[in-house]
Amino acid sequence: MNTDGSKMDGPSGQSEQGGSVSGELATRLSDLARELQQENDVDTVLSGIVQAAVQLIPGAADASISVVTGRKAIDSPVASGDLPRRVDALQSSSGQGPCLDAAYEERIVRVPDLRTETRWPAFSRGAAELGARSMLSMQLFVEGDRLGALNLYGAAPNAFDLESEQIGLLVAAHAAVAFADSQKISQLNEALISRQLIGQAEGILMERYKLTAQQAFMVLTRASTTSNTKLRDVAENLTSSGEIPPGIRPRPS
């Protein structure tokens, strides 16, 4: 069952009317997956998901991706326009709304008419005043205490139907895989950059103070602990300025 009481599509991908995902849509989704998986930048991946959602999901006039942390802080790093950002900010300030329910409680939440919606009184009233008419939110990813939802906004009441949900879930599934892959690549690149910076900083200390590699690393670690600064930041500061935090001067071997 959907959250509005209607019947969900079956595992075959067919709707209640007996329709199915078209070959053209399947091709476009496959193309989307390939394009997103080729991107290493998380923000670029998220932008691609939002653009695809508006293009592919029936009824979607706007879209956004919301990242929820600790069940209360909502950030919308990418949105198709100003309305989604304002509505997402309202969900964050009111602590209620379809995005939060989709992220934490249900896989998909449909809101036929925000002007008459009673599940989230404070949010629904404010969202309608901002100009939102209907919404469709679905869980996108779960990562520790961070959860993500894909939010779709209709320009009129009842903009979304079973076909919207079916295609929306397919887009979300492709997007979640691409998002996870991009984050892994991004984290790997970040780790490599950190290792390079630390190696360069070790080299500077070894040359300047005639230290061994192990001694140089211990100096960086002590500087990080004493100054309550990340090791990567200590290394980056040393390589860019030639300075380490005051009071930490290695002894030449």
Residue pairs with C-beta under 8 A, 6 or more apart in sequence:
1 7
1 8
2 8
2 108
2 110
2 162
2 165
3 101
3 106
3 108
3 109
3 110
4 110
4 112
6 110
6 162
7 16
7 162
8 165
9 15
9 16
9 162
9 165
9 166
12 20
13 20
13 21
13 166
14 20
15 162
15 163
15 166
16 162
17 162
19 163
21 166
21 167
21 170
25 56
25 167
25 170
28 56
29 56
29 170
29 171
29 174
32 48
32 52
32 56
32 171
32 174
32 178
33 174
33 177
33 178
35 48
36 45
36 48
36 49
36 174
36 175
36 178
36 179
36 181
36 182
37 177
37 178
37 181
37 182
39 45
39 48
39 178
39 182
40 182
40 185
40 186
40 189
41 182
41 186
42 179
42 182
42 183
42 186
43 77
43 78
44 182
45 175
45 178
45 179
45 182
46 65
46 77
46 78
46 179
47 78
48 178
49 65
49 78
49 140
49 150
49 171
49 175
49 178
49 179
50 63
50 64
50 65
50 78
50 79
50 80
51 80
52 171
52 175
53 60
53 63
53 150
53 152
53 168
53 171
53 175
54 60
54 61
54 62
54 63
54 80
56 167
56 171
57 63
57 136
57 152
57 164
57 167
57 168
57 171
58 160
58 161
58 163
58 164
58 167
59 134
59 136
59 152
59 154
59 159
59 160
59 161
59 164
60 136
60 152
60 153
60 154
60 159
60 160
60 164
61 153
61 154
61 155
61 159
62 79
62 80
62 81
62 83
62 84
62 152
62 153
63 79
63 80
63 84
63 150
63 151
63 152
63 153
64 76
64 78
64 79
64 80
64 84
64 85
64 87
64 88
64 150
64 151
64 153
65 76
65 77
65 78
65 79
65 140
65 148
65 149
65 150
65 151
66 74
66 75
66 76
66 88
66 91
66 99
66 103
66 148
66 149
66 151
67 74
67 75
67 76
67 77
67 146
67 147
67 148
68 74
68 99
68 100
68 103
68 104
68 146
68 147
68 148
68 149
69 75
69 145
69 146
70 145
71 100
71 104
71 145
72 92
72 95
73 92
74 88
74 89
74 91
74 92
74 99
74 100
75 92
76 84
76 85
76 88
76 89
79 85
79 88
83 130
83 131
83 132
83 153
84 151
84 153
86 130
87 127
87 130
87 132
87 135
87 151
87 153
88 99
88 151
90 97
90 123
90 126
90 127
90 130
91 97
91 98
91 99
91 100
91 123
94 120
94 122
94 123
94 126
96 120
96 122
96 123
97 120
97 123
97 127
97 137
98 109
98 110
98 111
98 120
98 135
98 136
98 137
98 151
99 137
99 149
99 151
100 149
101 109
101 119
101 137
102 108
102 109
102 137
102 138
102 139
102 149
102 151
103 137
103 139
103 147
103 148
103 149
104 147
106 139
107 138
107 139
107 169
108 136
108 137
108 138
108 139
108 165
108 168
108 169
109 135
109 136
109 137
109 138
110 135
110 136
110 160
110 165
111 117
111 124
111 134
111 135
111 136
111 137
112 134
112 157
112 158
112 160
113 133
113 134
113 157
113 158
114 124
114 127
114 128
114 132
114 133
114 134
114 135
114 157
115 124
115 128
115 133
115 157
117 124
118 124
127 135
132 153
133 153
133 154
133 155
133 156
133 157
133 159
134 153
134 154
134 156
134 157
134 158
134 159
134 160
135 151
135 152
135 153
135 154
135 160
136 151
136 152
136 154
136 160
136 164
136 165
136 168
137 149
137 150
137 151
137 152
138 149
138 150
138 165
138 168
138 169
138 172
139 147
139 148
139 149
139 172
140 148
140 149
140 150
140 172
140 175
140 176
140 179
141 147
141 148
141 176
141 179
141 180
142 148
143 183
148 179
150 168
150 171
150 172
150 175
152 160
152 164
152 168
154 160
160 168
194 231
194 232
194 235
197 232
197 235
197 236
197 239
198 217
198 220
198 231
198 232
198 235
200 235
200 239
201 216
201 220
201 234
201 235
201 236
201 238
201 239
202 213
202 216
202 217
202 220
203 216
204 238
204 239
204 242
205 211
205 215
205 216
205 219
205 220
205 238
205 244
205 250
206 212
206 213
206 215
206 216
209 216
209 219
209 250
209 251
209 252
210 252
210 253
211 219
211 250
211 252
211 253
212 253
215 250
215 253
216 250
219 244
219 248
219 250
220 231
220 234
220 235
220 238
220 244
221 231
222 248
223 229
223 234
223 244
223 245
223 248
224 230
224 231
224 233
224 234
226 245
226 247
226 248
227 234
227 245
229 245
234 244
234 245
237 243
237 244
238 244
